[in-house]
Amino acid sequence: MSTTDVSAALTALEALASANATSSSGPLNTLLDAHFAVAKERLLSGAPPKHVITELQAAVAKSKKEVEKGLKAWYSQLGGLGKNIEKAFPPNLAALSSAYDDPPLFSEPAAQDALDRVVLDSLGRRGLWDAVAAFEEETGLTYDPEKRRLSEELHRIVSEIEAGDLTSAIAWAEENKAFLAAGPHPSDLPFSLHRAVFLTYKDGKQALQYAREHLFGYLPQQRVLALVTSCLYVEGDESPYPNEDKPLAAMFRTDYCRLHGWAREDPLEVVVDLGSRGGALNSIEKARKVMGDRLGNVRTWHELPMEVPLPNGRQYHAVFVCPVSKEQTTETNPPKMLQCGHVIAQDSFNRMLAKGAPSRRPVKCPYCPQETSAQQAQRLYF
């Protein structure tokens, strides 16, 4: 169970809350006022009062059933939300918190401010601007206006992609094509966007014309010829060129965040997901109970005494061993990523550069022919 399940339940409740059939006194009064208004108009127009009253009683009875049906769905979803929250968060969360409260968590002003900023950033990343405004008023913090503009642009373009409109995404990719094409790992987003547009054409001539204008420039890096040839097969024939769907919204979100130096995923969501669905909190609590007397206060541990099983998407490899020197990297000897994407320790890279002194020419990667200069090597953070 993850926070995604809780969010889905909340979304369902919001949808029910906005429906007329899911009612407290407000929507119910609206329905009754509408029926009374119709009855009044009919009486003024000369309709028999007996018929009008009979029709009014039938309409009110029908609305009553609709409201009862809506409330039944409301309470069903509300009960499901409680179950999802119980599954997503440990039931003994208060007891767990007190066990780690030595010293008290987030007691320092700097720690409180950092936590507030993480929460505010998470709300902004999700586009929850009403919640952002309320949180700003409560904490006195201010969400960066430029970051808000970028977040709104991201959500707008992602929504358009999910709706099938790729115009804004293609324009953004064209505007940032130099960044997307840069190494060590050029993005497939521009090609994938044009590929999706190409596949919408039913007319072969129009498809070929679009390919000439937008796809042939990606030869030979992409399978353009196979894609173009696929349009020769009429609908219903089995094409030997599979055209599987690409996760365009996710690809765009990743490249947009990479361009602006944002984390690919919401950090707060990652932490909560690891603690609940990933089971990290339960594993740490079990270790604290079993080994707390021998290892001391859990807040003083520098590393966990056991391995916490995590989903594949949540494994971040905090320890890196240089494949050249066979040594673990440290803060003074951090990992360096070369132009080709291979990673070695800084000391190993410096030794390779020293062999080329005094020319300081780019050095060849120990695993492929591509060369990297001292300026091009980037420190890598896991």
Backbone torsions as a table, in degrees:
resi	resn	phi	psi	omega
1	MET	NA	131.4	-178.9
2	SER	-124.9	174.3	176.8
3	THR	-64.4	-19.3	177.2
4	THR	-62.6	-39.3	179.6
5	ASP	-65.9	-38.9	177.3
6	VAL	-64.5	-42.6	179.5
7	SER	-62.6	-39.7	179.1
8	ALA	-63.7	-40.5	178.5
9	ALA	-65.8	-39.9	178.0
10	LEU	-65.0	-38.9	178.3
11	THR	-62.5	-41.4	178.5
12	ALA	-63.3	-39.6	178.1
13	LEU	-65.1	-40.5	178.6
14	GLU	-62.0	-40.2	178.8
15	ALA	-64.2	-41.6	178.7
16	LEU	-67.3	-36.6	-177.7
17	ALA	-65.4	-28.6	-178.2
18	SER	-86.7	-5.9	-178.5
19	ALA	-86.3	144.0	179.9
20	ASN	-63.4	-32.7	-175.8
21	ALA	-72.8	-23.1	177.1
22	THR	-94.2	106.6	-160.6
23	SER	-133.4	141.8	157.1
24	SER	-103.4	-156.7	-175.7
25	SER	-65.9	-29.4	-175.7
26	GLY	-61.3	-65.2	178.7
27	PRO	-60.2	-33.9	179.8
28	LEU	-64.5	-44.3	177.4
29	ASN	-62.3	-35.8	178.2
30	THR	-62.3	-43.7	179.0
31	LEU	-63.4	-44.2	-179.5
32	LEU	-64.7	-43.1	178.6
33	ASP	-60.0	-39.1	179.1
34	ALA	-64.0	-43.2	179.8
35	HIS	-65.6	-42.6	179.2
36	PHE	-63.9	-37.2	179.4
37	ALA	-64.6	-42.3	177.9
38	VAL	-63.6	-43.4	179.9
39	ALA	-62.8	-40.1	-180.0
40	LYS	-63.8	-43.0	179.3
41	GLU	-62.1	-40.5	-179.4
42	ARG	-66.6	-39.5	178.0
43	LEU	-64.6	-42.2	180.0
44	LEU	-66.9	-26.6	-179.9
45	SER	-83.7	-2.5	175.2
46	GLY	100.3	11.1	178.8
47	ALA	-69.7	148.1	179.6
48	PRO	-59.2	128.0	-178.3
49	PRO	-56.6	-37.9	-178.9
50	LYS	-61.3	-42.4	179.2
51	HIS	-66.8	-40.4	-178.3
52	VAL	-63.3	-43.8	-179.0
53	ILE	-66.1	-39.3	178.2
54	THR	-61.7	-45.2	179.1
55	GLU	-64.8	-37.9	179.4
56	LEU	-64.3	-42.6	178.9
57	GLN	-62.4	-40.0	180.0
58	ALA	-66.6	-40.8	-179.4
59	ALA	-66.7	-40.8	179.1
60	VAL	-66.2	-40.4	179.1
61	ALA	-63.7	-39.4	178.4
62	LYS	-65.1	-43.0	178.8
63	SER	-63.8	-38.0	178.6
64	LYS	-60.0	-43.1	179.2
65	LYS	-65.2	-39.6	179.4
66	GLU	-63.9	-41.1	179.4
67	VAL	-65.2	-44.0	179.0
68	GLU	-62.2	-39.6	178.2
69	LYS	-65.0	-42.5	178.8
70	GLY	-65.2	-40.0	179.2
71	LEU	-66.6	-33.2	177.0
72	LYS	-62.9	-43.5	177.0
73	ALA	-65.6	-36.9	179.8
74	TRP	-61.7	-50.5	-178.0
75	TYR	-67.5	-30.7	176.1
76	SER	-63.9	-47.0	178.1
77	GLN	-66.2	-36.8	179.8
78	LEU	-64.3	-40.7	176.6
79	GLY	-65.9	-37.7	177.6
80	GLY	-65.6	-34.8	178.3
81	LEU	-62.1	-43.9	178.5
82	GLY	-60.2	-41.4	179.0
83	LYS	-65.2	-40.4	179.3
84	ASN	-63.8	-40.0	179.2
85	ILE	-65.3	-41.3	179.5
86	GLU	-63.4	-35.6	179.3
87	LYS	-75.7	-33.6	-175.8
88	ALA	-76.6	-29.6	-176.9
89	PHE	-124.5	139.4	-179.6
90	PRO	-58.2	138.9	-178.9
91	PRO	-66.7	-23.5	-179.5
92	ASN	-101.2	37.9	-175.5
93	LEU	-62.1	-37.1	-179.8
94	ALA	-64.2	-42.4	179.0
95	ALA	-66.0	-39.4	177.8
96	LEU	-62.1	-43.2	-177.6
97	SER	-61.3	-41.8	-179.1
98	SER	-67.0	-29.6	179.6
99	ALA	-68.0	-26.7	-179.2
100	TYR	-100.5	9.1	-172.7
101	ASP	-90.6	44.6	179.9
102	ASP	-142.5	92.0	3.0
103	PRO	-76.0	167.6	-177.6
104	PRO	-56.2	137.9	179.7
105	LEU	-69.4	136.5	175.5
106	PHE	53.9	38.5	179.1
107	SER	-84.2	-27.7	-179.9
108	GLU	-77.2	142.9	179.0
109	PRO	-55.7	-38.6	-179.7
110	ALA	-64.5	-39.2	179.1
111	ALA	-68.2	-40.7	177.6
112	GLN	-62.5	-42.2	179.6
113	ASP	-64.4	-40.7	179.4
114	ALA	-63.0	-42.7	179.3
115	LEU	-64.6	-43.1	179.0
116	ASP	-61.0	-39.5	-179.0
117	ARG	-68.9	-35.5	177.1
118	VAL	-64.5	-43.2	179.3
119	VAL	-65.5	-43.8	179.6
120	LEU	-62.0	-42.3	179.0
121	ASP	-63.8	-38.6	178.8
122	SER	-64.0	-42.8	178.9
123	LEU	-63.2	-40.3	179.2
124	GLY	-67.1	-40.0	179.1
125	ARG	-61.7	-32.0	-179.2
126	ARG	-84.6	-6.5	-180.0
127	GLY	75.2	23.7	-179.6
128	LEU	-90.5	76.3	-169.2
129	TRP	-73.6	-28.5	174.1
130	ASP	-64.8	-41.9	177.9
131	ALA	-67.1	-36.8	177.3
132	VAL	-61.3	-44.8	-179.7
133	ALA	-62.8	-42.4	179.0
134	ALA	-65.7	-39.2	-179.4
135	PHE	-69.9	-37.6	176.5
136	GLU	-61.2	-43.5	-179.6
137	GLU	-65.2	-35.9	-177.1
138	GLU	-75.4	-38.0	-173.5
139	THR	-101.3	-17.7	-176.0
140	GLY	82.6	1.9	177.5
141	LEU	-81.8	164.3	178.7
142	THR	-130.7	127.6	176.8
143	TYR	-74.9	131.6	-175.6
144	ASP	-57.9	123.6	-177.3
145	PRO	-59.0	-39.5	-179.7
146	GLU	-66.9	-39.3	178.4
147	LYS	-66.3	-34.7	177.0
148	ARG	-66.1	-41.3	178.9
149	ARG	-60.4	-43.6	180.0
150	LEU	-66.6	-40.9	179.9
151	SER	-64.4	-40.3	178.2
152	GLU	-65.1	-39.6	177.4
153	GLU	-63.7	-42.7	178.9
154	LEU	-59.7	-49.4	-178.5
155	HIS	-64.8	-37.4	180.0
156	ARG	-64.2	-46.7	-177.1
157	ILE	-70.0	-39.7	177.8
158	VAL	-61.8	-41.0	178.1
159	SER	-62.9	-40.0	178.4
160	GLU	-66.0	-39.4	178.1
161	ILE	-62.1	-45.6	-179.5
162	GLU	-65.2	-25.1	177.3
163	ALA	-86.6	-2.4	177.9
164	GLY	94.4	4.5	179.1
165	ASP	-100.2	111.1	-175.7
166	LEU	-102.0	7.2	-174.6
167	THR	-59.9	-51.6	-177.6
168	SER	-66.4	-38.7	180.0
169	ALA	-64.3	-41.8	179.0
170	ILE	-66.1	-40.4	177.9
171	ALA	-63.1	-41.0	178.5
172	TRP	-64.7	-43.0	179.8
173	ALA	-64.3	-37.4	178.1
174	GLU	-67.3	-39.8	179.9
175	GLU	-65.5	-31.6	-176.5
176	ASN	-114.0	30.4	-174.5
177	LYS	-65.8	-31.3	179.1
178	ALA	-64.9	-43.0	178.5
179	PHE	-66.0	-43.6	-177.1
180	LEU	-67.7	-27.7	-178.7
181	ALA	-88.6	-9.5	-176.1
182	ALA	-72.2	151.5	178.7
183	GLY	-79.2	177.2	4.6
184	PRO	-82.7	-11.1	-178.3
185	HIS	-129.0	85.8	179.1
186	PRO	-58.7	147.1	-177.3
187	SER	-82.4	144.7	174.9
188	ASP	-90.0	2.0	-174.1
189	LEU	-58.8	-49.8	-178.0
190	PRO	-57.6	-46.0	179.6
191	PHE	-63.4	-42.0	-177.6
192	SER	-64.9	-36.4	177.9
193	LEU	-65.9	-48.1	179.1
194	HIS	-65.7	-34.6	177.7
195	ARG	-61.6	-42.0	179.4
196	ALA	-64.3	-39.9	177.3
197	VAL	-65.7	-43.9	180.0
198	PHE	-56.1	-40.9	-176.2
199	LEU	-72.3	-11.9	178.0
200	THR	-81.0	-17.3	-177.5
201	TYR	-74.9	129.7	175.6
202	LYS	-92.2	-26.9	179.8
203	ASP	-86.7	123.3	-176.2
204	GLY	-60.9	-39.5	-178.7
205	LYS	-66.0	-42.3	178.4
206	GLN	-65.2	-37.9	179.0
207	ALA	-64.0	-43.4	179.6
208	LEU	-65.6	-38.7	177.6
209	GLN	-63.1	-41.8	178.3
210	TYR	-64.7	-38.8	179.0
211	ALA	-63.2	-41.0	178.6
212	ARG	-61.9	-38.3	-175.4
213	GLU	-79.7	-31.9	-169.0
214	HIS	-126.3	-16.6	-172.6
215	LEU	-110.6	-32.3	-174.6
216	PHE	-64.7	-20.5	177.5
217	GLY	-67.8	-13.3	-179.2
218	TYR	-93.7	3.4	172.9
219	LEU	-70.9	143.8	-5.7
220	PRO	-96.7	14.6	-175.0
221	GLN	-67.2	-30.8	-176.9
222	GLN	-117.1	163.4	-178.4
223	ARG	-83.1	65.4	-175.1
224	VAL	-71.7	-44.6	-176.1
225	LEU	-63.0	-40.8	177.5
226	ALA	-63.8	-39.1	179.4
227	LEU	-65.1	-46.6	-178.6
228	VAL	-64.2	-39.6	-179.5
229	THR	-64.1	-27.0	-177.6
230	SER	-63.6	-23.8	-179.0
231	CYS	-74.4	-8.7	177.5
232	LEU	-75.5	-16.8	-179.2
233	TYR	-89.2	124.1	-178.7
234	VAL	-71.2	158.8	-178.4
235	GLU	-61.1	130.4	-177.7
236	GLY	107.5	-29.4	175.9
237	ASP	-77.7	148.4	179.9
238	GLU	-84.5	113.3	-179.5
239	SER	-84.0	137.7	176.6
240	PRO	-76.3	-1.7	-178.4
241	TYR	-109.5	99.8	-177.9
242	PRO	-67.1	136.6	179.3
243	ASN	-120.1	68.4	-177.9
244	GLU	-67.6	151.4	179.2
245	ASP	-69.8	145.2	177.1
246	LYS	-104.7	143.2	177.5
247	PRO	-76.9	74.3	-171.5
248	LEU	-61.7	-41.0	-178.7
249	ALA	-62.7	-44.4	179.3
250	ALA	-66.5	-39.5	178.6
251	MET	-63.7	-42.9	179.7
252	PHE	-65.1	-44.2	-179.3
253	ARG	-59.6	-42.3	-179.5
254	THR	-62.7	-47.3	-178.0
255	ASP	-70.4	-34.1	178.2
256	TYR	-64.8	-45.2	178.7
257	CYS	-65.7	-37.6	179.5
258	ARG	-64.9	-38.8	-179.9
259	LEU	-62.5	-40.0	-174.9
260	HIS	-98.0	9.0	175.7
261	GLY	72.1	26.1	178.0
262	TRP	-93.3	154.4	172.5
263	ALA	-63.5	142.8	-177.5
264	ARG	-61.7	-35.3	178.1
265	GLU	-119.8	158.1	177.8
266	ASP	-64.5	116.6	-177.2
267	PRO	-56.1	-39.4	-179.3
268	LEU	-65.7	-39.6	178.5
269	GLU	-64.4	-39.1	179.1
270	VAL	-62.4	-46.2	-178.2
271	VAL	-62.8	-46.7	-179.4
272	VAL	-65.8	-38.9	-179.6
273	ASP	-65.9	-39.9	178.0
274	LEU	-66.1	-39.2	-178.3
275	GLY	-71.2	-33.6	-176.8
276	SER	-96.7	-72.0	-177.1
277	ARG	-67.6	-39.8	-179.6
278	GLY	-69.9	-19.0	176.7
279	GLY	79.5	10.3	-176.6
280	ALA	-63.7	-42.3	-176.9
281	LEU	-63.5	-43.3	179.1
282	ASN	-65.1	-37.8	179.3
283	SER	-66.8	-42.5	179.2
284	ILE	-65.6	-39.7	179.8
285	GLU	-65.1	-38.8	178.3
286	LYS	-64.4	-41.8	178.6
287	ALA	-65.4	-36.7	-179.9
288	ARG	-63.8	-41.2	-179.2
289	LYS	-69.4	-37.9	-175.5
290	VAL	-80.5	-41.0	-172.2
291	MET	-116.1	8.2	-177.6
292	GLY	-60.0	-39.4	-178.8
293	ASP	-65.0	-34.4	-176.7
294	ARG	-86.6	-35.2	-175.5
295	LEU	-96.4	-10.3	179.1
296	GLY	87.3	-168.1	-177.9
297	ASN	-58.3	131.4	-177.5
298	VAL	-59.2	-26.9	-179.0
299	ARG	-71.5	-12.6	-180.0
300	THR	-97.0	-3.5	-179.5
301	TRP	-69.5	134.8	176.2
302	HIS	-92.9	-21.1	175.7
303	GLU	-151.7	157.5	-178.1
304	LEU	-77.6	141.8	-179.1
305	PRO	-80.5	6.3	179.5
306	MET	-150.3	166.6	178.8
307	GLU	-90.9	133.0	178.3
308	VAL	-98.6	116.3	179.2
309	PRO	-67.2	125.1	-177.7
310	LEU	-124.8	154.5	174.9
311	PRO	-61.2	156.9	-177.8
312	ASN	-57.2	-36.3	-179.2
313	GLY	-75.3	-3.1	-177.7
314	ARG	-119.7	20.0	177.9
315	GLN	-101.7	117.5	-169.6
316	TYR	-112.7	-0.6	174.2
317	HIS	51.6	70.5	-179.2
318	ALA	-68.0	-22.5	180.0
319	VAL	-108.4	129.2	179.9
320	PHE	-124.6	131.3	177.9
321	VAL	-107.3	125.4	-179.0
322	CYS	-64.5	127.1	-179.5
323	PRO	-71.4	-12.9	179.8
324	VAL	-90.9	-54.0	-176.4
325	SER	-90.8	-13.0	-177.5
326	LYS	63.5	24.8	179.6
327	GLU	-110.1	149.6	174.9
328	GLN	-72.4	140.3	176.6
329	THR	-76.8	153.9	-179.6
330	THR	-135.9	-177.6	176.9
331	GLU	-63.9	-34.0	178.9
332	THR	-86.3	-14.9	177.7
333	ASN	-134.9	69.0	-172.8
334	PRO	-76.7	164.1	175.2
335	PRO	-71.2	143.0	178.5
336	LYS	-121.9	131.2	177.2
337	MET	-96.7	126.4	-180.0
338	LEU	-83.4	173.3	-178.4
339	GLN	-59.0	-31.8	-177.5
340	CYS	-79.5	-12.2	-178.5
341	GLY	102.9	-12.8	176.1
342	HIS	-72.1	151.6	-174.7
343	VAL	-122.9	132.1	175.0
344	ILE	-137.2	170.8	179.2
345	ALA	-75.3	154.6	-179.1
346	GLN	-61.1	-40.5	179.4
347	ASP	-61.9	-39.8	178.1
348	SER	-64.8	-40.6	179.0
349	PHE	-66.0	-41.0	179.4
350	ASN	-64.2	-38.0	178.1
351	ARG	-65.1	-37.3	177.6
352	MET	-66.4	-39.9	177.5
353	LEU	-65.5	-37.8	-177.7
354	ALA	-64.0	-32.5	179.1
355	LYS	-65.9	-25.1	180.0
356	GLY	-92.7	-0.5	179.2
357	ALA	-64.5	151.4	4.0
358	PRO	-89.8	2.8	-175.5
359	SER	-69.4	-26.2	-178.8
360	ARG	56.0	33.6	178.9
361	ARG	-70.5	158.3	175.6
362	PRO	-57.0	146.1	-178.4
363	VAL	-105.4	151.5	-178.3
364	LYS	-83.5	139.0	177.4
365	CYS	-61.4	138.6	179.5
366	PRO	-68.9	-6.7	-177.2
367	TYR	-120.1	-8.2	177.4
368	CYS	-155.7	170.1	-174.4
369	PRO	-76.7	-10.4	-173.4
370	GLN	-69.6	142.1	-178.0
371	GLU	-101.2	153.5	-179.4
372	THR	-139.8	132.8	176.5
373	SER	-90.0	171.2	-179.8
374	ALA	-62.4	-34.6	-178.5
375	GLN	-74.7	-27.7	-175.2
376	GLN	-82.5	-25.2	-179.6
377	ALA	-67.5	134.4	-176.6
378	GLN	-116.7	138.8	174.7
379	ARG	-69.6	139.6	-176.9
380	LEU	-110.1	132.0	178.6
381	TYR	-112.1	124.0	179.5
382	PHE	-90.3	NA	NA
